[in-house]
Structure formats: C-alpha cells, structure tokens
Amino acid sequence: MRRDGGGGHEDDGAPGSVVTPSAEFPPLAEDEVGALRRIGEQWCAGDGCPPGPPELPVDPSLRRHRAAPVPSWFGRLAPIAMFEVGDPGELVATEPANVPGSRLGRSLTRIRRGLLGPPLTSAAVLYERMRKLVALPVLSSDLLSSVAYGPEAMLAVLVLAGSGALGLSLPLAAVLAVLMVAVGLSYRQTVVAYPHGAGSYVVATDNLGVRPGLAAAAGLMVDYVLTVAVSVAAGVSAVTSAMPGLARFTVPLGVLIIAVLLAGNLRGVRAAGNLFVWPTYVFVLAIAAVLVVGYVRAGARGFEPVPPPAVSGAEGLGLLLVLRAFASGAVSMTGIEAVSNAVPAFRPPEWRNARTTLGWMIGMLVVLFVGLTVLIHLDGLAPKPDVTLLSQLARVTFPTGPWYGLVQAATALILLLAANTAFNGFPRLLFFMARAGHAPRRFLHMGDRLAFSDGLVALSVAAGVVFVAFRGHTQALIPLYAVGVFLAFTLSQIGMVVHWRRRRNPGWRRRAGVNAVGAVLSGLVLVTAAFTKFAAGAWVVIVAVPLLVLLSLTIHRHYRTLQRSLALHPSPDSRRRRPAVAPAPLLGAEERGAPAEAQELPQQVRHLVVVPVARLNRASLRALAYAVSLGQPTLAVHIAPEDPEADLFREQWEAWGDHVRLEIIVSPYRAVIGPLAHYLEALHVSAPDVLLTVIVPEVVVRRRWHRPLHSRAEQRLRRALQALPGVVVTSLPVHLAD
C-alpha cells in the first residue's frame, strides 16, 4: 500500500483494488514469473529454440478473405467481419456474440435483451458511475426508509409495558441518535482509509484476521438478505394498510416486487440509479411535509402532548424490556455501511464523493428518526396491529385532502425500493470475498450490463425464500435483523481502531477514538439484541453466521488446493532439456482442398491445434506442451475483456518465452465462449481443409459439491462447437488431489 504522510487519504495500490472486468485475471507473483521464465527456457531442446513460432496454415489475424464473407453457423454476422485488428497481435470483437441454442433459447435471449438492454463494453465501466445526487438516494434508500418502521419497532416493545411506558421513546431516540452519529463518523473514516471500497469484511480481515472478517461478512450477508425481505414486507404492509383488500395477496406481491428489483438492477448501476432516484427524494419530501405540518399543529397547542390511548401492560417495565426496545429501534441504522462498500461506484474522486454522500445520509437519518419519534409522542399515538404508526401519523397530520394518500404511496414505494441498497452491497461483498477465495469465483464476473449478475440472482433467491417462509410479516422478520448487521459494525470498528494504531499517522488517536466509540456502542447493541431477541428468532442468525464462516473456509481450502495444483513451480528434474519435436511439414497446394470432414487419408489431413489460455498456470502450460508434442502447428488464443489485461498477459507470455504463436482477442463485452467459438469458425472459414483441434484444460474435482465452484467452460465450448464441422474439442484433465 501507498500512504500519504498526512494520514488522511490512503491509496490501496494493490492490483485489482478497483472493481473492473479484469479483476478476474490476477497478476502473477514475482516467484511465479521467475518460474515461468525457467519453464520457458526448458521448453526447447539443447540445440536451441527456433527463431520464432512455426508457420501456420491460416492467418490467425483474419486479414485474408475479408472480401468474401460467408454465412455464419452462429448468427447472421459473417464470422471474419466480426473481428477487427486492434493492437499488434490483437483482435477486437466488434459486437457481442451469442452462443447459439434452440429456438426457445433464442427467444428467451431476445426477451432478456428487451428487459435488460443491450450489452455494455468493458470500457463503459468508467461511465457506469454515480454522481452524488444519484448515489444519495440509491445508497440511502434502505437507511432512510427504515424510519418508516424503526420507531414503530421500538414503540411496539415499549407498549408491552402499557401506554405509560411510551414516554421512554424520547430518551431512547436520543441515545439512538448518538449511536447513529458515532457509527456514521466511523464509516466516514473507513471510506477515507480504504478509498477503493471496503466494508466490514475487508476492514476486519485486513486488521483482525480471516475468521473475524468472515464473521463480519456472514453477518452482512444475513443483513442484506433480511434487508430485502423486511423492506419488501414493510412496503407491502404499507400498501395493505391503505388497501386492506390486498392483504391476502401479500406473498405473491412480495415475490413479484423482488423479481422487479432484480430486473432493474440487472440493467446496470446507472440504469438502476436512474430508476430508483425519485422515489427516495419523494419520500424524504413527504416525511418532511409530515414533520413540518405536524410540528406546526403541535406548536398551536403549545407542544402539549396528547395522552396516548389506554393500553394495559402485558409485561412489567424493566431493564430487559427497555433494552429490547433499544435494540428494535436500532434497526433504523441498517444500510449505513452501503457507502463504504460502494466507493468504486462513485465518480472520481470516489472516496471524497462517498464521504460527502455518507455525511448527508447520516444527517437526514437523525433528523427524520428523531423528528418522527418526537412527533408520534406529541400526537399520542400507539402501535396498532392492522395500521402502521406512520399511517396513523399521516392521517392525523393530514385529516383531509389527498396528502395522506400521497404520503402512504411515497412510503410504500420507498419501502419497496429500499431493498435496492442490498442489491448494491451484497454482490460487491461477494466480489471481495471471491477475490480472496472465500466465495465461488463466479461472483467475480460482471454480466453484460456491467453488474454482478450472479450476486444479484443469489440475493434475490435467498430473500425470496425468507420472505415466503415468514409470509411477509415485518414484525416476525425484525428480530432477526439487528444481530447480523451490528456484528459487522462492531468488527469493522474494532478493525479500524487496530488500523489507526498500526499506522500511527498524525491525528491517529482522534480517529481511533471515534472508531472506538462506534465499536463500544455497536457492541452494546449486538449483545443486547442477541440476548433479548434470542428466543424471538435471533438464534437463527447466531447459528447461521458460524455456518457461513465454515462454508467460506471450506471454499477457500478448495481454492487453495487448486492453486497449489496449478502453481508454477518446475520440479528439479524438469531442468534437464528434452529433444525438440520438429514441426510437421506443411502439405503442398496439390494436397490441399479437401474439406475437413472429407479427409480419409492421413496425408490429406492438415492440422491446426488451438489452445485457449485463460491464464498461465500448470494446467495451461501442460495443454500447450501436449499440443506442441503432437508435432502440428499450434496456436494459443487468449480472450481479454479489456486492453490492460491483454497487455499484462502478453508480458507474461513473453516472460515464458513466446514459444507458440499467440493471438489475443479483446472481448469488450466480457463474453468468452461466444467470441472464441466465432473465432474458431472464422479460422475454419479461412481454410476449410484444415482440421482444428481445440485442446482445453479441464479441472477434475473429486467431490461433487466442488463443481459449482468452477465455470465448466470446456463443456460450454464443446456444446457451442457441436454444429461446426472440422473442429475437434479435446479436454486435457487436470486432477486435484483433494
């Protein structure tokens, strides 16, 4: 890391810090580059290497035959015309290539394009950023919408001691306001210390260790899933409060809303931001109108509180009940961490814009939460089972006219869309975990709209299951809420204290003090919530967090085994040089011309061996060695999502020795199988008499549950090439020891 001397802004200069499509391509360590050079030196026989790669029977740059394109097996676009020459030794796919499928599959693809929009190039990631006016509503929708049910959750516990206990909401709201400010200031410091984005998982892992980091991540994953379920449940509850006839459709409505949120977020960060901007601002204006009119009415009567309706106490008023109410009200803080996770989604300077946005979020949260709690007390309102407190307050504030309906509509809309904060945070959390090997690597991949599609789908499925299991009851879900998020808060703030103590930059004591206060207050809420809500459902989270940690460690152990198996470390006896294999002589023109599938005699067969190389490791080098050992012309192909990865791979290839002709295809839409299939078809069109043998390294796992942790690209490539004549796909298995 590079740090400035002032201790304010720090720049994590580690490769892959910024979220780009190339994050799936990790750079090699120095020892791996050295091993790669040694392997390359041992590639040739004692007589020395040939001056360059052997001549190929076709032009891999596809500059020939452009005048007469032929129809494509894979679409209407002529295969050669699909590629244009970029940098030397590099092709660029001119448009996304869809893998062919059935008629139903093509119809579903067209529907998907209509819903989600056309693919975006990798370069568009720079423009898929949010300005502050967009980021504020997108990332604060969960935080600000929680004021619609946070005060009610607190009062619903206090009313168990009778209407006389409702007055305790004022001091509890004051304490919660202090907690909000303390945690908010702590996360502002996290944004500055980790300007490339780091939530509780990264901070805790970096400063406390792997297991505390995974515990924070598990708590956040539970929180994000519950955020979607609770937000949708509260939104549906707001709708059914205004229209009781829809109450029997609570579950189908909730599932439909989750599906709509998924579709909106799959369209990309900017498109989702434009979709969810106005509901948040409308909700803030609606609540501000309620507060202004409500306090004017209260001032007209001298701010004299209206006595609440008489409610008999079901429990005695004691410390335990007060702590339960405090923990229930603390759910209004969920979503504070969203900004620290989403720093890369801001426009430059990212960390400064994120810090400003977080400051506005905290200020608005405190004003709305405290303002609503005090106004509810002044108007003498108490929780009711069939009508939300905010609905009661809006009815009292606007007894006539359309304003009540507008407030309810704005509340329902923001609650339904508040889950969008989780749709921003959950996939990015999985991205950071996958980058460290604690989650399946498929969560590193950006979809064709530059959104983390797999993470979005995983969140939607998990939230839908929880929503259906609890049948959309908000009060049944809230007891599960606080434990996970405050576990993450506490570990993150403790990690920041360690962070400042280690660096000891100017002003570190003040910064560590702010984070220490946040850690203590968050820890108190965590212990209180776990203790007071254990029987009410918090035990589910307490059990789920260790299980998720165990699952993450198991996934990491598998990837570590994979890394050891594929690492570049030549054995001592491999230093002995072996005789070179002379390339097979090319056939003369008179022996050419027979289509690949019509070649029946050995002397008619002309070979080209193609080896797709994703990264240089033992698996790919073994595939290249196998291909060259066949004594046939060999071509290596690398698919890169953008030029930086292409340049990095070319450097590694040259370090290895450039023993095989390399062709790099830049796929700015991040598709791999489609461009590769089109490129192979283009090679076949260029020379139909050449038999293409595609050698794909395939990782073979011993345990069935390990299979979802791998992309299985070789199987998808084999399916894509089934319709193309003259192509043979050969899998070269690489078996893992465990």
N, C-alpha and C positions, 0 to 999 in steps of 0.2 A: 504494500500500500504506500501511496504517497500522501503525506500530510503537510499542511501548511504550518508555519511556525506560530501562527496566532491562535491555533486551537479551535477556530470557528468552523471553517468548512474543510471537510476531508474528502479526498477523491480516492475511491477504491479503484485502483487502476488494473486490477486483475482481469485477465481475459475473460470475456463472457459476462462481465458485470452488467452491461446494458442488454436489455432484452431485445434481441434481433433474431431473424431466422437462422443465422449462423451459430446460434447458441447450441445447436445440436452437434456441431463439429468442434470438439475440444482440441486445443493445440497440444502438441507433443511436448513432454518434458525434455530437458537437456539430455538426460541419460538415454531417453528413447531415441532422440535424434542421433546421438552417437552410435547407439546400437543399429539404427537404420543405416548409417554410413558404413559400419563394419559389415553388415549383411550385404550391402550393395557391392563392397569391394570383393566379397567372396562369391559374388554371382558368376563371375567369368572364370574361365579355366586359366591355367598357368601361362598359356600363350598370349593372354591379354584379351581385352574386350574388342569387339568390332567397333569401327569408328562411329557407328550410330545404329539405331534400331533398324531391323531388316525392312526391305521394301515391301509394301503392302499391295495386295491385288486390287484394291479400290482406294479411292481418295477419301480419307476419313473426314476431311473438311467439307465434303459435299459440294465443292465448287464446280464439279463437272455435271453434265446432264441437266443443268438448270433450264435449258431452253425447251425441254420436252418433258414436263412433269407428267406423272401418271397418276391415276386414281389411287387413293389410299385405302388399305384394308380398315383403317382405324377412323376414318372420317372423310369428309369431302375435301379437306385441305390436302394438297399434294405434299407428301412427306418431306421432299427435299426443300420445298418452298417454306416449310415450317421453321427452318433454321436459317439464321444469317450469321455471317462471320463477325466475331467480336474482336477481342484482343488476339494476338498471335497464338495459335494452337487452342482457340476457344470459340465455341459456338454459342449462340443465344437463341433460346426458344422464343419465337415471335408471338405466340399466344398459347394459352393453356391447352393441354392435350388431355382429353378424357379417355380413360381406359374403356374400350368397347365392352358392351354387355348385351343383355337381352333387350327386347323391345320395352318390357316393363322397366328395366333399369334405365334405359334412355329417357323414358317418360318421367321417371322419378327425378332424374338429373335436371330435366327442363323445369320441373316444378320447384326443385331446390334452388335453381338459378333465379326463378321468379320471386321466391320468398326472400332469399339472402342477397341477391345481387351478383354481378359478375366478379370473378376473382380479382384480387389486387396484387400487383407486383411487389417483390420484396423491398424495392426502393420506396414504396408508399408508406413503409413503417414510420418514416420521418414525418409524414403528414397526418398519420393516424394518431395525433397527439391532441390533448385537450388544453384549451386556454382556461384561465381561472374561472371565468363566468360560466363555462360549461362544466368544468371539474367540480365546482362547488355543489351544484345540485346533484350531479351524478354520484359523487362520493359521499355526500351528506344525506342522501335520501333515507338511508337506514337510521342514521343518528338523529336527524330531525323528526322523522316520523315516529320515533319511539316516544315522543312527548304525548302522542295520542293514546298510548296505553301504559306508559311508565307511571304517571301519577295515579292512575286507576289501580294499577297493580299494588302500589304502596297502600292506598286507602282501602283496598279490598281486604288487606290483612288487618289494618287498624280497626276496621268496623267490626271485626270479630269480638272486640272487647266492648262494643257498644258505641253509640254515637258520641259519647263524651270523649272517646279516645281519638276522634278525628282531628282534634286540635293539634295533636303531635305531628301532623303532617308538615307544619311550618318549620319547626326546628330540624326535622329530618330533611326537608328540602334544602335548608341552609347547609347542612353537613354534606349533602349530595352535591351541592353547587361547588363547595370547596374541593371535593373529590374530582369533579369534572375538570376544574381548572388545573389541579395538580397533575392529573393524568394527561390532560391536553398539553400542558407545558412540557411534560416529559417526552411526549411523542414529537413535539416540535424539535426537541434536541436530537431525537433519533433521526429525524429527516436530515438534519444538518450533518450528523456524524456518518450517516450512510446515504449519501446523495444519489446512489444508483438504485435505491429501493431496498428496504429490509424491514420486514415485520418482525414479530416476536420470534419466529423460528430462526431467522438469520442472526438476530441480535443475541438470543440465548445460546445458540450453537457456537457463535464466534467467541463468546465471553465466558460461558458456563460449561460448555461441553456438548457432546452429541445428544445424550439422553435428555437433559433439560430442554434442549432445542426441540427434540421430537415431542416431548411432553407439551411444550408451547404450541407446536404445530397441530398436535392432536386436539388440544383444546380449541384452537382456532377453527379446525375443520368441523368440529361439532357445532361451534358457534355459527359458522357460515351456513351450515345446513339448517340449523334452527332459525337463523335469521330469515331465510326464505320461507320456511314453514310458518313461523309466527307472523311475519309481515303479511303473507297471503291470508292467513287465518284472521288476523285483525282487520284486514281490508274487506274480506267477505263479511265479517261481523258488522262492520260499518254499513255495508250495503243492506244486510238483512235487518239492521236496526231501523233503517229508513223504509224498507220494503219487506215486512215480515213474511210475505207470501213466498219469498225465495229461500227461506230458511231450510227447506227440505232438499234444496239443491246445493248445499254448502260444499260437499266433497267434489262433485263434478265441476263446479265453478272454480274451486281452488286448483284442481289439476289443469283445467283449461288455461288459467292465468299463468301457471308455471310454464306451460308449453309456449305461451305467447312471449313471456320473458326470455325463454331460451332462444326463440327465433329472433327476437330483437337483438340480443347480444351476439348471436352468431353472425349478424351483419357487420360486426366490427366495432371498435371502440368509438370512432367518431360518429357512425350512424346511430349506435345505441345512445350516445350522449345527446345527439340532436333529438332523439325520440323521448328521452326522459328529463330534458331540461325544464320544460314549462310546468309540469305537474308539481315539482318541488317549489318553484317560485310561487305558484298559485297557492299552494298550501301555506307557505310562510305568510303570504299576504292575508290569507283567510284567518289564520290564527292571530296575526297582528290586529286585524279588524275586531276579532272577538275580544282581545285584551283591551284595546282602546275603548271600545263601546262599553265593555263590562266595567272597567275602572271608572269611566265617566258616570255610569249608573251608580256604582258604589260610592263615588265621591258625592253624588247628590244626596245621599242619605248619611253622609259623614263617615263613610267607611265602617259603618256598624255591621258586624257580621250577622247574617241571617241564621237563626238557630236551625241546625240540621234536623231531619225527621227522626223521631224517636226510634231507636233500634236497640233491642235487648242484646246484651252481651252473651256470646256463646263460649267465650274463654275469658280468663282473668287477664288483666293488663299487667304484664310483667316484662322483664328484660328480654326474654326469649321472643316474645311476640313483637316487641319493638325492633329487635334485630332482624326478624323475618321481614318486617315491613321495609326496613332499610335495604335489605338485600333485594327485595322485589322492586323497589324504586330504582335500584342501580342498573336495572336492565335498560334504562334510558341511555346508558353510555355505550351500548354496543354499536360498533361502527366507527369508533374513534380511530382505530388502527388502520382504517382503509387507506388513508392518505400515505402512510409510511410504506405500505406495500405497493402502491400505485405510482410512486415517484417517476418511474420511467415513462408513464403515460402522459406526463405534463410536457408542455412546450418548454424549450430552453429559456432561461436557466431552470432546470427541472426542480432542483432542491429549493430554490428561493420561491418559486411559484407554489410548490407544495406546502411550504411552511406558511405562506400567507393564507392559502386556502384553509389550512387547518386552524389557523387563528380565527378566521371568520366563522368557521363551523362551531368552535367551542363557545365563542361569544353568543351566537344565535341559540345554541342549545341551552346555555344557562338562562338567558332571558326568557325563552319560551317555557322551559320547565318550571322555573321559579314563578314566573308570571301566571301560568295556568294553575299551579298548586295554590297560590295565594288567592286567586280569583274564585276557585272552587270553594275554598274555605269561607270567603266573604259571602258567597251566594248560598251557603248552607246546603251543599249537595252531598249526597252519599251514593255509593255504588249500588246499582240495581242489576238483577240477573239478566234482564232482557234488553236493557238500554245502556249504551256506553256513557261514561261520565262526560266525555267531550260532546256527545249528542245532547245530553241534558244541559250542559253549559251553553251550547249554541242555541238551544230552544229558549233558555231563559234570557240570553242576551238579545236574540232577535225573535221576539214572540210573533211578529207578523212580517209579511213580505217574503220575498224569495231568498233572503240571505241565509236562513237556516239550511235550506236545500243546497245552496252553493257551498256552505262550509262542510256539509256532510259529503257532498260529491268530491270536493278537494281532498278531504280526509281519506275517503275510500280510495281515491286514485293514488295518493302518495303512499298509503299503506300497501297497496297492491304493487307499486313500483319500487318500494323501499328495498325489496329483495335484490334490486339491481346492484347495490353496494356489494353484496355477497358474490354476485356474478362477476364483479371486478376483482375481488380479493381472493376467492377460492382458487381459480385457475392459476393466478400468479403465485400463490403459496405452493401449489403442486409443481409449478415450474421450478421454483427454488429448491424444493425437495428432490425433484427428479434430477436436477443438475448435480446434486450431491449424492445421487444414487439411493435416496430413501423413498422414492416413488417410481413407478414404471416410467421408462424413458419416453413413452408415447406422449406424456404430458409436457415434454419439451417442444413439441411440434406445434407450429402455428398453422391454422387452417387457411383456406384460400382467401378468407377475408381478414387475415392477419389477427385473428382471435384464437385463443387457446381452446379450440373446439372440443377436444376430449375432456378437458377440465370442466367446461360448461355443461356438457352432457352428463358427466358424473355427478355434478352438483344437482342438476335438475332431477335426476333419477332418485338420488338419496333424499332430497327434500320432498319429492312426491310420495315416496314410501312413508316418511314420517308423518306427512300431512294426512294421508289416508288412514294410517294406523291410529292417530289421535282424533280422526274425524273432524279436523279443523277447529278444535276447541282451543281458543287462545289461552285461557287460564290453565288448561292442562299442560300446555307446552312451556309456559313461562318458568315453572320450577326447574326445568332442565337448562335454562338459559344462562344464568349468571356464572355457574361453576366453570364452564369451559373458557369463557372469554376472560374472566378475571384470573384464571390460572395463567393464561397467556400474558395478560397485563403484568402480573406480578413477576413472572420470569423475565419478561422483557425489561422491566425497570431495574431489577436486580442486575441483569446483564449490562445495562447502561452504566450503573454505578461502577461495576468492575471495569468497564470500558474506559471511563474517565480516570480511574485510579491507575490503570496501566499506562496511559499516555501522559498524564500529568501536564497537559498543556496549560498555558495561562488561563486562569479562571476555572480550572477543573473542579475545585472544591465547590464553587457555587453550582455548577452543572450537576455534579454528583449529589449535592444536597437536594436539588429539585427532583432528580430521579429517585432518591432515597425516600422522600416524602410520598411520591407516587407509588413506590413499591410497598411501603407500610400500609397506606390506605387501601391499595388494591388487595394486599394480603389479608387485611381485616375483612373485606367484603367476601373474599374467597372462602375463608374459614367460616364466616357467618353463613354464607349460602350453602356450603357443603353440610354444615351441622344442622341448620334449621330446616333445610329442604330435602334432607336425605330421604326420608320416608315418602315425600311427595313426588319423587321422581328423580332427584339429583343423583341417586345411586346409579342410574343408567349411565350418566356421564362419567362418574367416578370409576365405573367398570370399563367404559368404552375407551377412555384415554390410555390406560396401560395396554389394552389390546391393540390399539392403533400403533402405539410405540413399538410393541413386539412385532407387529406386521412390518413396520418400516425397517426395523433392524434386520428382519429376515430377508426383505427385498435387497437391502444393502449388502448382506452377506452373499447373496446370489450374484449380484453385480461385481462384487469384489472377486469372487471365484472366476467370473467371466473375464475380468481384467487380467487376472494372473494367467489365465489360459491363453489369452491373446496378446500379452505384453511382448514387446520387442526385446528379447534377451537371448542372443545367439549362444548356443552351448559351446564349450571349449573345442570339442572335436569338429564343430562345423567350420572352424577356421581353415581346415585342410581344403585345398582347392580341388574341384572335380573337373573332369574333362568337359569342354564346351560341347553343346549339341549344335551341329551345323544346321542352318535353316534348310527346309526342303526347297529344291529348285522349283521355280515357277514354270508353269506349263506354257508352251508356245501358243501363238494365236490359233494355230490349226487345231489345237486340242481343247479350245475353249468353245463356249456357246451352248452347251447342253444345260438345260435348267437343272437346278439343284436336285429336284426330286426325280429327274430322269437319268441321273448318273448311276450306272450299274457296274462300271468297270473301275478298278482302283485308279488307273491313270486318268480317268475322266474327273475325278473328284479334286476340286480345288478348295482348300480350307482357308478360313479366317477365324481365328479364336479370339473372342471378345470377353474381356474380364471386367465387369463392373466393380469399381473400387470405391467404397464409401469412405474409408479411412485406412491408413497404412498401419496394419497390425499383423499379427501372426496369421490370422485367417486369410487376409487378402494377399499377403506375400506367399503363402502356401498355394493359393489359387493361381497366382502369377507363375510360380515355379512349376506347377503342374502344367499350365498352358504352354510354357516355353519348352518343357521336356517333351512335348508332343512333336516338336520339330516343325511346327507350322507357323506361318506368320501370325503374330499376336498383337492385339490392340487393347489397351486399357482405356476405360471410359469412366470419368468422374462427373457426377451431377452435383452442381453447387447452386445454392439459392441466390447468391449474390457474388459480386467480384471479389470482396475481401476473402471469402472462403476459397475461391478459385486461386487467388494469389498465394494464400497460405498452403494450400495443397500442392501447388506447383513447386514451392520452395522445399517441401518435404520430399516430393518426388525427385527433385534434383539432388537432394542430400542422399537419397537412396542410390542414385546413380543413373537414372534415366535409361534403364536397360531395355525398356519396352516403349513403343510409341504410345504416347498419352494424348487423348482427346478429352477436353473439358467442355461440358455443356452447362451453361448458366441457365438455370430454370427459375426465372424471377417470380413465378407463381408457386414455387416450392414443391411442385409435383415431381415425383421421382420416376414412378413406373411408366406414366404416360409418355414423357419425353424420351425415356430410354427405349420404350417399345417403338416409338416413331423413328427414332434414330436407327435402330436395327432394321426397321423396314426400309428406311432410306438407303442404308448400305446394300440391302438386298436388291432394291430397285436399280441402284447404280451398277451392280454386277450380279444378275440373276443366276449365273452359273457358279457362283461361289457359295459354298456351304458354310453358314455361320454357326459356330459352336460357342454358346454363351456359358461360361463357367462361373457359377455363383457360389461363394462360400456360404454354408448353412450351419448355423449353430444348433447342435442337437443337445437338448436338455434331457436329463434322466427323470425328472419329476414333472408330472403333467401340469401342476399349478404354476410352473415356471414359464409355460408357453405364452400366457398373456403378457409377460414382461418383454417380449420380443416382437418385432414388427412382422416377421414372416414374409419379408419382401420377396424371397425366392419363389414362394408359392404364388404370390400375386403376379410376378413377372411370368411365370410359366403359364398361368391362365391367360394372361394378356397376349402371349405369343402363340397360342394354340392354333389360331386361324392363319398364321403366316407360314407359307411354305419355305423350305430351305433354311430353317432355323432349328437348332438343337439346343435345349437348355440342360446343362449338366450341373447337378448340385455336388459340391465338394464338402462333405460333412466335417465339422469340427466338433468333437465330442468333449463335453465338460466332464471333469472328474466328479463333480457333485452338483 
